Structures are given as C-alpha cells and as structure tokens.
Amino acid sequence: MKRINVISVCGSGTVTSSMVAGKVKDFLEDNGYKAKTVEVNPGGVENELASGQWDVIVHTSPLKGTYSIPTINSVGLLTGMEEEEFYEELLETVKSL
C-alpha cells in the first residue's frame, strides 16, 4: 500500500480541516493508499512543508503562497457541490506521485 501524506488546511486549522482530513483519509484508504494527515491553518503550511514529508495539500481556505507540492481546493467536501470532481482530482494527483 503506497503511503500518501496530506496537509489539510482551513481557516483555524481545527474543525473543518479535521473533517476534510477524515474524508480524504477514508477515500484514499478505500482506493488502496495508506494516508497520513495533519490539520493546519494557512499560516502553518510552511512549517509543515519544512519537514519535506508531505505529498499534497487540500484546502478550504485560501493559501498564503504557492508550493512545490500539488494543492487541491476541497470546499466541495463541505458544500457537497463538485465533491466527485474533488475526489477525481485527488485520485489523479496521488496516482501521479
């Protein structure tokens, strides 16, 4: 099982990012990946990236910069609109890693 490390970002780095991280983790594991997640606010992304261990960022809040790993807007997981499109993009992204 390939391991995928995901940073989940929301405005406060707590409730919404935890919910998104849980959905992402379940989805990836249902598709044959072992997922590790961390939840942060936009200001915490740089700190996490410094470790060099992360593969993708999913976010419901605007990010503070551009990053060397893929970023995917995950607002659809909150609204239910374009949720399938999010999952398709996530799966395509992790397959290409």
C-alpha positions as CSV (number, residue, x, y, z in Angstrom):
1,M,0.0,0.0,0.0
2,K,1.5,3.3,-1.1
3,R,1.7,6.0,1.7
4,I,0.3,9.4,0.9
5,N,0.9,12.3,3.3
6,V,-1.8,15.1,3.2
7,I,-1.9,18.6,4.7
8,S,-5.5,19.7,5.3
9,V,-5.9,23.5,5.6
10,C,-8.8,25.5,6.9
11,G,-9.1,29.0,8.4
12,S,-8.5,27.9,12.0
13,G,-6.7,24.6,11.4
14,T,-9.2,22.7,13.6
15,V,-12.8,21.6,12.9
16,T,-13.1,21.9,9.1
17,S,-9.7,20.7,8.3
18,S,-10.2,17.7,10.6
19,M,-13.5,16.8,8.8
20,V,-11.8,17.2,5.4
21,A,-8.8,15.2,6.5
22,G,-11.0,12.4,7.7
23,K,-12.9,12.2,4.4
24,V,-9.7,12.3,2.4
25,K,-8.1,9.6,4.6
26,D,-11.1,7.3,4.2
27,F,-11.3,7.9,0.4
28,L,-7.6,7.2,-0.1
29,E,-7.7,4.1,2.0
30,D,-10.8,2.9,0.1
31,N,-8.6,3.3,-3.0
32,G,-5.6,1.4,-1.9
33,Y,-3.5,4.1,-0.2
34,K,-2.3,4.4,3.3
35,A,-3.0,8.1,4.3
36,K,-1.4,10.2,7.0
37,T,-2.9,13.7,7.6
38,V,-2.2,16.8,9.5
39,E,-4.6,19.8,10.1
40,V,-3.3,23.3,10.0
41,N,-4.4,26.9,9.3
42,P,-2.9,28.7,6.3
43,G,-0.1,30.1,8.4
44,G,1.0,26.6,9.4
45,V,1.6,25.2,5.9
46,E,5.2,26.5,5.6
47,N,6.1,24.9,8.9
48,E,4.8,21.5,7.9
49,L,6.4,21.7,4.4
50,A,9.8,22.3,6.0
51,S,9.8,18.6,7.1
52,G,9.8,17.5,3.4
53,Q,7.4,14.6,4.1
54,W,4.1,15.9,2.6
55,D,2.7,14.9,-0.8
56,V,-0.4,17.1,-1.3
57,I,-2.3,20.0,0.3
58,V,-6.1,20.0,0.4
59,H,-7.6,23.4,1.5
60,T,-10.9,25.1,2.2
61,S,-9.3,28.4,2.9
62,P,-7.1,30.5,0.6
63,L,-3.4,29.5,0.8
64,K,-0.8,32.1,1.6
65,G,1.5,31.2,-1.3
66,T,2.4,28.7,-4.0
67,Y,4.0,25.5,-3.0
68,S,6.2,22.8,-4.6
69,I,3.5,20.1,-4.0
70,P,0.0,19.8,-5.5
71,T,-2.8,21.8,-3.9
72,I,-6.5,20.9,-4.3
73,N,-9.4,23.1,-3.3
74,S,-11.6,20.9,-1.0
75,V,-14.6,23.3,-0.5
76,G,-16.7,20.7,-2.4
77,L,-16.4,18.4,0.6
78,L,-18.2,21.0,2.7
79,T,-20.9,22.0,0.3
80,G,-21.5,18.7,-1.5
81,M,-21.1,20.6,-4.8
82,E,-18.4,19.2,-7.0
83,E,-17.5,16.6,-4.4
84,E,-17.0,14.0,-7.1
85,E,-14.7,16.3,-9.0
86,F,-12.6,16.8,-5.9
87,Y,-12.2,13.1,-5.4
88,E,-11.3,12.5,-9.1
89,E,-8.7,15.2,-8.9
90,L,-7.3,13.8,-5.7
91,L,-7.1,10.3,-7.1
92,E,-5.4,11.5,-10.3
93,T,-2.9,13.5,-8.2
94,V,-1.9,10.7,-5.9
95,K,-1.6,8.3,-8.8
96,S,0.9,10.7,-10.4
97,L,3.1,10.9,-7.3
